[in-house]
Amino acid sequence: MSEPLRRDPDLPTALPAAPAASPVMAQYHEIKGAHPGCLLFFRMGDFYELFFEDAVAAAPALDIALTKRGRHEGADIPMCGVPVHTAEAYLARLIRAGFKVAICEQVEDPAEARKRGAKGPLKRAVVRVVTAGTLTEEGLLDARRHNYLAGIAEAAGELGLAWLDLSTGDFALAPTTETTLGADLARLMPGEILLPERMLTRPALFEVFADWKAALTPLANPRFDSEAARRRLESFYGVRALDGFGIFGRAEIAAAGALVDYVALTQQPGAQQGGALYLAPLRQVAPEAVMQIDAATRRNLELTATLAGERRGSLLATIDRSLTGAGARLLAEHLAAPLTDPAAIAARLDAVQFLLDRADTRAGLRERLRRVPDIERALTRLSLGRGGPRDLAALRDALGETATLRAELAAPGLVPLPERLAEAERGLGEHGALVDRLGRALAADPGSGSGAGLPLFARDGGFIAAGYAPGLDELRELRDESRRTIAALQARYAEATGVASLRIRHNNVIGYYIEVSAANAPKLGAEFMHRQTMAGAMRYTTPELAELQSKIASAAERALALELRLFEDLVGEVMARRSEIAGAAAALAMIDLAAGLAERAAEDGWVRPEVEHGAGFEISGGRHPTVEAALAGRGAFVANDCVLGEDRIWLVTGPNMAGKSTFLRQNALIAILAQIGSFVPARSARIGVVDRLFSRVGAADDLARGRSTFMVEMVETAAILNQAGPQSFVILDEIGRGTATYDGLSIAWAALEHLHETNRCRALFATHYHELTALAAKLPALSCQTMRVKEWQGDVVFLHEVAPGTADRSYGIHVAKLAGLPAAVTARAEEVLQILEKGEQGGALARLADDLPLFRAARPQPAPAAEPQSSPLENALRDIRPDELSPREALELLYRLKHLLQE
């Protein structure tokens, strides 16, 4: 009637006897057929089993044994399995590997099925489908980042984008376009993306979808019908119209409705067990409200992860001083979407300034925040029927801190609070009654008081405090008294039989039993009835033990049933206040974010930036935040100014390793920090709002798409030249270096002219093509800057300072020496460089080819030529001091040199 349980549930490769072929396999195939595209976790006793092609796919991903048991339709059945109590860890591995998993549970108790004489296998049903975008379990999520499920839809020729984090309830939407969709997805970094099947054939989006191929979940086109989506959203929120949330386009509504539908399909069975899905009210994000940053720029600037894919060393890791998961997620959200409204930015900066100026208040708030668990995600788990006693304890502890935090913010010396802190103080709310009830109801926490001492699942029992429910106390006393009676019974049996090693034990299969060694079995009397024979041991029972077991089981079952009812009652009260609790969670995150940014500013003397309308960009003593952090204790970072006014484009030349790339990146990062509402690493900063940020730095190929390093560079450059506008900020490093010298120079020259004349944006343009400095005479908004170096006793010292002027050398061979190239190679490179610098390049190359070291000794050497006489043109060139020329003087000099050339 019920399938046999595994004998050793701790061993994922220990397999049960073969399942009964027809009834169980017929049930399996029926359920599997209803969930195509998913691995089916098929509950059998203490394990989730996978069969057939699911087992073949899952076994290598989980690194567990694939075996064959039983037969179905004349063939062996491939199978593998994982223990229920450790299933979460295996689920995480499968989700990371790109699988979706349907969880199929036994939905009836084996004992109850036996009582009513049920025939066939136990009833089973899929209670949830686990996908990358719908995770809620703490062990499957990164506490410090959102896990978004995104949806893309098309209606009336427009594109709409919606996204939600099921683990926190955050829900938003925005219009998008074919051009900006890639940047929007890069901002959200969703775990899963829903889209209509027809959109996969849209040529303009091929490139975007190629970047997100592993996250795509195509669905049937009708699921993105905008009218059906509107009705679905209205029903979900219990409103007759969505106008109260905002004015949304049809495509946005279609995307949002598809998300709610998908969540209901994958999660709602679980929600019906204990609550209802909770999502925050819809909010619209206007595209012009946030700084647009494309995927390449986010990657190159290492905003949230380094180029190696690690969080450590990224800008986010450098500035994150948050103490709560919600605060860290809010910081990551802000960093991904810097604001473009100076007033909103100033409001964020006011909160940071307020706490920076009040170190004692900041320290007090942060001490309280250290004790605040992640109630955003705890609330979601409870609403979906997946929460447990630890989630209730998290609410008890976090809401218990809100009263103290409100009192600290309302202290007489702090009034009036800045706008955002005042909003947070109101949002903390009043939760005394709920905290009191949870405090009385939940058992005292051993250890830290964080809830970790309570059971993870309510079904494990033992989490209701003694004295909270008298009826529960009585049942527990009856259960515990019976257990004490069993202990006394064991001592009596051992004495009566003379078997000192006799033990009374318990398992979930046969209940309580008496165990003795096989050698001692003959010493037991007739009242001992044989139950099982094990390797080296015999198991027995007695009428007295059977009666005690019945009493214990009855008391334990009734106690657990009552405890579960009490749990549901507590969850019901929490759900009745979930809007207020969600508001408190948001307020805690806001306070944590402001206090964390203030703490970061205090650590290294960061300053408040001035963000305003206009196109100014004045950074005094700017520093690269992550490089400076990496240098801590090993030396001081060299600060540099960057002033883009009438000269809105800086052409930066200088040697390798002199700091050009660092200088470019630091100014982009300072702009981002300023517009998220953070203080910045500088002496002062005044920034005209940047609406779009672009970068073309670094070198990498894209072999998956057949793109060379140069092709990648050109694609990124094309995006900049086609999209940048007057409010944009652009950094370009070494444009054209991936091809032939003259081709690269030509491309860099034309790109620089285009930035100046057409895009008319603010830009930092680093190059080794010193010929580009001649454009300063032609382009009035172009200024030449150089990285200073000092030559000393044959060595080169990089000063990492930016100064007006141009570089006359790149010192590439010096860098090659530092990198460890063989001395023979660098010596030969010096010879080649001297030859190339002396004459016309083509002739010099021919002489070099004729002078290869391999053949040098075998060839007759011509007599040395007489020393050539210098021409007036050469003499004039030799006397030039480039760093001392103004643009006008340089132009006049060019005309004079041209005249000498014609003489």
C-alpha positions, 0 to 999 in steps of 0.5 A, a space after each residue: 500500500 505504501 512504498 517502502 522507506 529507505 533503510 538509511 536516509 542519510 545516504 543519497 546513493 542507498 536505494 530502496 527496493 524496486 517500486 511496484 512497477 505498474 501502479 507507482 510508475 503509472 502515477 509517476 508518468 501521469 504527473 511527469 507528463 503534466 510537467 514537461 521541461 522539469 525534473 520531477 522530485 518524486 517523494 517516496 518515504 524519506 527520499 525524493 526519487 528521480 526516474 528515467 531521463 530525469 535520473 540520467 540528467 540529474 545524477 551527474 549534475 548532483 554527483 550521485 550514483 545512477 542506478 537501475 532498479 525494477 523494470 518498466 515496459 521490458 526495460 530497466 528503470 534508471 533512477 537516483 535519489 536525494 534525502 528529503 532533509 537535505 534536498 535544499 542543497 541538491 535543489 540549489 545545485 540543479 537550479 544553478 545548472 539550469 534545471 527546473 524542478 517540480 516537487 511532487 509530495 505524498 499528500 496523504 499519510 501512510 497510516 491514514 491510508 492504511 486505516 481506511 483500507 486504501 488501495 494502490 500507491 499513496 496519493 501524490 501531487 506537485 506542490 511547487 515548481 522551483 525555477 531560477 526566478 522563483 526561489 524563496 528558501 534562504 539556502 537557495 538565495 544570496 541574502 545580499 542581492 535581489 533574485 528577479 523574475 523578469 518578463 518582456 512583452 510586446 503590444 501595439 508595437 511597443 515593448 514592456 518590461 516587468 520584474 518582481 522578486 518573489 522572495 521580497 515581494 518587490 514588483 515594478 515595470 517600465 517601458 523599454 525599447 529594442 535599443 535599451 532592453 539589453 541595458 535594462 536587463 543588465 541593470 536587473 540581472 534577473 535569474 529568469 526571463 519570461 517572454 512570448 515564443 514569437 519574440 525569439 524570432 525578432 531579429 533586432 533582439 537576437 543579440 540581447 537574447 544571446 546574452 541571456 540564453 540560459 535565463 530565457 523561459 519562452 511561454 505560449 503567446 496567449 499568456 502575454 495578452 494585455 487585456 487578460 493581463 489587466 484582468 489578472 492584475 486587477 483580480 490579484 490586487 482586488 481593484 477595478 482599475 490599475 490607474 491608482 498604481 500609475 499609467 501603464 502601457 499595454 506592453 508593460 501590463 502584459 509583461 506584469 500579468 504574465 509574471 503573476 500568472 507564472 508565479 501562480 502556476 509555479 507557487 500557488 499550490 504551496 501558498 494555498 497550504 498556509 497563506 496567499 501570495 504577497 506582492 508589493 503594489 505595482 510601481 513604474 520606473 520611468 526610463 529617464 529617471 535612472 542613469 542608463 548603463 549598458 552591459 559592457 560598461 557595467 562589466 568594464 567598471 566592475 560595479 557589482 562583480 570583478 571581471 573574474 566574476 567575484 564580488 570582492 574587489 567590485 565597487 559594490 563590495 568596496 562601498 557596502 557597509 550594510 548590516 542587514 540583507 535588506 539594506 544590502 539589497 537596497 544598496 545594490 538596487 541603487 547602484 544598478 540604477 543611479 538617479 537623474 533627478 538632482 532633488 531626489 539625489 539631494 534627499 538621499 545625500 541629506 540622510 547620509 549627511 545627517 548620520 555622518 555628522 552624528 557619529 553617536 547616533 549612527 553607531 547606536 542605530 547600527 548596533 540595533 541593526 546588527 540584531 535585525 534578521 531578514 524579515 522581507 524574505 521571512 514574510 514571503 515564505 510565511 505568505 507562501 505557506 513555506 515559512 517555519 518557526 524561525 521565520 516567526 522568530 525573525 519577525 519577533 526579533 526584527 519588529 522588536 527592534 523597531 521601537 528602539 530605533 524609532 525612539 533613537 530617531 525621535 530624540 529631541 536633538 535630532 528633530 527635524 529629521 531629513 525627509 528620507 529618515 523621517 519617512 523611515 521613522 514613520 514606516 517603522 510603525 508600531 508592532 508591540 502587540 504582535 511582538 508580545 504575542 510572538 515572544 510569549 508563543 515561541 519557545 526560548 531560543 538557545 544560544 544567540 536568540 536569532 531563531 536558529 535554535 528553533 526547528 526549521 519546519 513547523 511539522 517538527 514541533 517543539 517550538 511553542 513555549 511552555 505555558 502559552 497553551 495549557 492544552 499543549 502542556 498537558 499533551 506534552 506531559 502525557 507524552 513525556 511521562 510515557 517516555 520516562 515509563 519506557 526508560 524504566 521498562 528498559 531497566 526492568 527488562 534488562 534486569 529480568 533477562 540478565 541482558 545488560 545491553 538490552 535497549 529499547 529503541 525507536 524508528 519511523 518504520 516499526 516504532 518502539 522495539 527491543 534490541 539485543 544481540 543475536 547471542 543474547 536472543 535465547 535469554 528472552 522469555 516467551 513474552 518477547 515477540 520477534 519483529 526483525 532480524 538484523 545483521 548481528 542483532 534481533 528486534 522484539 516487542 512485548 504487549 506492554 511495550 506495544 500499549 505504551 507505544 500507542 499511548 505515546 503516539 497518540 499523545 505526540 500526534 495530538 500535541 503536534 496537531 495542536 502545535 500546528 494549529 497554533 502555528 497557523 494562528 500565529 501566521 494568520 495574525 502576521 498575514 493580517 499585518 503584512 502591509 505594516 510589516 512590509 513597511 517596517 522592512 522597507 524602513 529598516 533597509 532605508 536606515 541601514 543604507 543611509 547609515 552604511 553609506 555614512 559609515 563608508 564616508 567617515 572611513 576615508 574622508 569622502 565628501 558630499 557631491 553637488 549634483 545639478 542640472 547642466 553639463 559641468 563636471 568638476 572633480 577635485 582630488 578624485 580617487 578610485 574607490 576600489 583601487 584606493 581600498 586595495 592600496 590600504 596600508 601599502 601606500 597612498 593613492 595619487 588624487 587627480 583633478 578632472 574639470 570638463 567645462 568648455 573643454 568637455 573632452 580630455 585627450 589623455 596620453 601617457 605611458 603604459 602603467 602610468 594610470 590612464 585607465 584608472 583615471 578614466 574609470 575613477 571619474 565614471 565611478 565618482 559620477 555613479 556614486 554621486 547619483 546613487 546618493 553616496 558621498 564620493 572619494 574626492 576633495 570636492 565634486 560638482 557634477 551635472 547630471 549624467 543621463 547615460 554612461 558609456 565605457 570602452 575599456 579593456 580587451 576581450 574577445 567573444 569566441 561564442 559569437 565569433 568576434 575578435 577582440 577588435 570586433 568587440 571593441 568596435 561594437 562597443 564603440 559603435 554603441 557609444 557613437 550611436 547613442 551618446 548625447 549631450 548629457 552623457 559621460 563617455 570614457 574610451 581607452 585605446 580605441 583602435 589598438 586592435 588593428 593595423 596602426 594606420 587603421 587604428 589611428 584613423 578610427 580613433 581620429 574619426 571617433 574623436 571628431 564624432 564625439 566632439 561634433 555630433 555627440 557633444 558629450 563629456 568624454 575622457 579619451 585615452 590613447 597611445 596615438 600621439 598624432 591625435 593631439 594635433 586635433 586640439 588645434 581644430 576642435 575647440 572643446 578638446 584639451 590635451 592631458 598627459 600622465 606625468 613620468 620622471 626619468 631618473 638615472 636610466 629608470 622611469 618613475 610613474 608619478 600617476 599625476 594628470 597634467 596639461 600637455 602631451 606625452 612624447 613616448 609610451 615607455 612600452 619597452 620599459 614596461 616589458 622589462 618590468 613584466 620580465 621579458 628576456 633581456 635579449 628581447 628588450 635589448 633587441 627591441 631598443 635597437 629596433 625602436 631606434 631604427 624606426 625612430 630615425 627614418 621613414 617607416 617603410 624604409 626602416 622596416 626594410 632595413 630591419 628585415 635585412 638585418 635579422 640577427 640570424 643572417 647578420 654574420 653571413 652578410 657583408 656589411 656596407 661601409 658606414 655612410 657619412 653623417 647626413 646634414 640636418 635640413 632647416 625643417 629638421 632643425 625647426 622640429 628639433 627646437 619644438 617644445 610641445 608642452 609649452 605651446 598653446 593651441 594657437 601657437 601650435 597651429 602657427 607652427 604647423 603652417 611654418 613647418 609646411 612652408 619649410 617643407 615646400 622650400 
